[in-house]
């Protein structure tokens, strides 16, 4: 007897992509993720292409991966995809020391974060 198959975390009209250990704080990454929530995927890609934020490149890669998953694995129409959810989670935090004056030192935190993007196919009213 084998174990029952694990159900998909999203519905049949959705696809998911994750990026782990992105070298940016979750607060900064959330600003970029917030700018694409609810947009159609072509507008979201354009938004990320011209964003001045450094991390927008990695977010764009993750979004393209979600689009590819939707097209290849779930046979969804890429013209009808919308960024349903884009959420950020905390990753590990590297702790470093920075030398200061008079023999003292200060702690430096180098945070990492995780990004999850879910795209969903919408029924367009034609």
N, C-alpha and C positions, 0 to 999 in steps of 0.2 A: 504494500500500500504506500502510495506516495502522498505527499502533502498537497493540499488544494492549491490551485494556481493563485498567485497574488493578484488581486484586482488592480486595474490601472488607477493611478491617483487622480486622473482627470477623465472627463467624459469622452465619448466617441468623436465629438466634434472639436477636440482640443489636442494640442501637442505641447510638450514641455522641453526646456533646455536649462541646464544648470552650469554655472561657472563657479568653481571653488578656488579659494586662496588668491583672490585678487588683491594686489598690494595697494590698498587704499582704505581709508576709514569708512565704516558703514554710513556715517553721516554724509560724507561727500558723495558716495556712490548712490545714496538715496535721492540726492538732488537730481542726478542724471536719470535714474529710474523713474522718478516722478514725472519727468518731462515727456516720457513716451507712453505712460499708462493711458489706455483708452483710445489710442490713435490707431489708424489703419497702418499696416506694416510698411507700406511704401512711404508714408509720411513720417513714420517713426525712424526709418532708415535715413531719410533726408535730414531729419532733426539731429540724428547722431553724427552724420557725415560732417555737418557744419558747426557742431558744438565746439566751443573753445576748451572744454574740459579734457584733460589727459585721459581719463578713464573711459571716455565715450567710445574709444576704439574697441576696448574689450567688451563693452556693453553691446556694441554693434555686432561683434563676432558672435556673441551669445544669441542675439536676436536672429542672425542669419542661420545659426544652428537650429533654432526653434522652427524657423520657416522650412528648412530642409527636412527636419523630422516630420513636419506636418505633410509635406509633399510626398516624401519617399516612403515613410513608414505608415501613414494613416490615410493616404490618398485624398487629402483635402485640397480645395481650390485656393491657391496662394493669393488670388486677387480679392478674395472675400475674407481674408484673415485680419483680425484685430488683436492688438496686445491687450488681453483680458486682465492679466496680472503681471506685475513686475515687483518682486519684493526682495529685500536685502536682509541678510543675517550676519551675525558676528562670526568671525573666524578666530584663528589664534592671534596672540599678541606677543611679538618679540620684545623683550625688555633689554635695553642697553643702558650703558652709563656714559655720561658726558662729563669730562673734567671741567671744573670751574676754578675760580680764583681761590687763593689761600688754602689750598689742599682739600677743597670740598669737591663733591660730585653731585650730579643731578641725574634723575632717571629719564630716559627717553623711551616712549612707547611707540612701537611700529606695528599698527594694527593691520590685520587682513580681514577680508569680508567675503561673503558668498552671495551670489546673485542667482535668482530663479525667475525665468520668464515663461509665461504660459500664453500661447496664442490660441484664439478660438475662431472658428469659422462662423460667419453670420449669414443669415438668409437675407439677400438684398431684395428689396421690393422694386421690381422692374416695371 
